[in-house]
């Protein structure tokens, strides 16, 4: 990618897409396509960002957009099932990478530059081109072995967080059974554990969480995606624990 202003399209302008749009528009010419608005139309694109939620028609929608606007590079920002990027590439035979967003939706624009942006593809050259493009946005991109690593990495990343919350839900149940103060028996123990090991063993630092209900658009939906590939008791336990929590709110 050179220093000229690029024509960049963004498909899906929800929580993720709107943040990508805000970042890219500072540097390049931006066009968007959503349910009720399309400024891309038949514009030839240098880069196309895909920011739509994963679903049964995801691959079809991406392929249709690539064929319509013929981008030099397509970047999937969405959380997707493993091998999705490969499947799409087999049908379009055009440069495509997966680079999932990381961060919290209310601070996503800043988080896009705060977190390392992992990039994976079926061809390392595609990933290297994406890294060069991200550099124009001030984003720290890191190329990994393939798109499978980024696809699985994002799913496991959010599921790990959900699993930790579910364990806090269960610990809260243990405490309530014996009328025990959760903040003292769990929160204080974890905080002081972290204080004790922060310098000598920083790799064992624990998350200090509250035992709330897992809502939102990421954690539980991503577990549903992961379940399409794996039958796991861990995933089942997270869902069961969260269902219990919902009933007791």
N, C-alpha and C positions, 0 to 999 in steps of 0.2 A: 504494500500500500504506500503510495507516495503522499506528498504534503498537500495536494489539492483537495478542495472540498468535494466530498463524495455525495452521491445520491443514495440515501439510506432509507429503506422501508421498514416499517414496524407493523406486523400483523398481530392484532390483539392489544388493546390499550387499557387493560385493567390495572391492577396493583403493580404488576411487574412491567408491563409494556409502557405505562405512563412514566415510570421511573427511568426506563431505558430511553424513552423519547426525550425526557428532560435533560439527560446527560448528553446524548448524541447531538441534540439541537444546538448545543453550545459550540460545536465544532463543524458539523456537516449540515447539508440540506436534508431535511427529514420529511418523509411522507408516511401516512398511516392508513391502516385499514382495520375497521372494526365493524360490528354488526350494523350500526346506523350511520357510518361515515367512511368514505373512501377517497383519500387524496392521492393515493398511489395510482389508481386507475391502470393505465397501460404504460406507466413510466418505466423505462429501463433502469435497473438498479445496480449499484456497485455492491451493496450489502443488503441482505434481508434478515431482519431479526424476527424470529417466531416466538411469540409470547402468549400463546393460547393455552388453556388448561388441557391436560392429556385426557383423551377419551377414545372411544372405538373408531371414530372417524379422523383421528389426529393425522395419521400418515397420509390419508387421502387429501385432507385440507392443505397440508404442507406441499404435497406434490402439485396440487392445482395452483397454488400461489407461485411456486417456482416456475412452472410452465408459463404462467401468465406474464411474469415480469423478468424472467431470465436473469437473475442476479449472478454476479461473478462469485459471490460467496453467500451461503445461507448459514445463519447461526441460530440454533435452537436453544432458547433460554429456558424453556419449560422443563419441569421434572417429568421424566418419561420412563417407560418400561425399557429394560435392558434389551439391546439390539434394534431399537427403533430407528436410530440414525443409520445403521447398516441397511435396514430394510428399505428406507427411503432412497439411500444412495444407489442401491441395486436397480431402482426404477428410473431415477433421474440422471444418473451418471454425471453429476455436476458437483462442484466443491460444496461440501456441507460439513459442519462441525456441531458438536454439542458442548455447551458451556453454561451450566445451570447457575442461576442467580443465587446469592447467599445473603442473608441479612433479614432485617425486620421491615415489614411493609411501610411503616411510618417514617423510617430513616433509610429507605432503600437507595435513594439517589446517592447518598454519601457512602452507604455500604458497598455499592458497586465498585467504589474506589478503595474502600477500607479493607475488604477481603481479597485474598488471592482469587483470581478468576481462572479456574481450571478449564482447559480446552482439550477435547478429545475428538478424534476423527478416524475414519477408515484409512486415511492417507495423511501422513505426518506433514506433508507440504500444506495441506488445507489448514491444519492446526497452526502451523507457523505463520501462514497468511493472516489468520484470525488474530494471532498474538500481535502482529505488526499493526493491524487495524485497531485493536484495543489500546495499543500504546498511544495512538493519536487522541484517544479519549482520556488518557491519564490513568488507565486501568492496568493493574499489575497482573498480567496473564501468565499462566504456567502450562506448558504442553505436557500431557500425560500419554501413556502408551496407546490408548485408543478411546473411542467413544464409550465403550463398555465401562471403563473405569469412571468416567464422569457420570454416566447414567446410574451405575450402582452406588457410586460415592454419595451422590445427593440423596438417594433413597435411604441409605444406611445412616447418613448424617442426621436427617430429620427423625428417623425411627429411633435412633439412640436417644435423642432428646425426649421423645414420647415415652420410651421405656423408663427413663429416669423419673419422669413425672408420674407414671403409673406406679412405680415403686414408692414414691412419696404418698400417693393415694393410699396404698396398702399400709404403709407405716402409720398413717393417720388413723386407719381403722384399728390397728393394734393399740394405739394410744387411747382411743376413745373407749375401747372395751374395758380398760382399767382406769378410766378417768385420769389419764396422764396428760400433762401439758406438752403438746407437740413441739412448741418452740424451744422448750428446755431439753426435751429428750432427743429431738432430731436436729432442729436448726442449730442450736448452740453447740451440740456435739460436732456437727459437720463443720461449722465455722471455725471452731478452735482446732479441729483436726487439720484443716487447711492451713491455719496460722502456724501450726507446729511443723508441717512438712513443706511449707512454701519455698523455703530456700534449699533444704537438703534433698527433698524428693518432689520437685514440682510436677512430675509425671503422675503422681497419685492424687492430685487435687480433685476434690469431689464437687459436683454441682450442688448448690444450696437452693432448693426449690420449695415452692408451696404446693400443697396437695390439691390444686384446683382441677376443674374439668378441662379436658383437652378439647378446645374448639378450634375455630379458624379454618383457613383454606389449605393448610399445608400438612400438618402432622398425620392426622387420621386418613385423609385422602391419599397421602403417599404410602401409607400402610396398605391401602386397598390396591395400589399399583404393584407393590412388592408381592402381595399375595397371589398375583396372577402368575408368578414364577415359582413361588415357594410355599409349601405348607409348613408353617412354623408354630410351635406352641408358644413361643415368645410373642409373636404377633397376636395370637388369640388371647393371651393373657392381658395384653395392653388394651385390647378392645373390650374384654369382659370387665376389667377394672374401671375403664372409663364409663361403661354403661352403668355400673353400680354407682359411680359418682354422680352421674346425671340424674338417677332416680332419687338420690338423697340431697339434691340441691334445694 
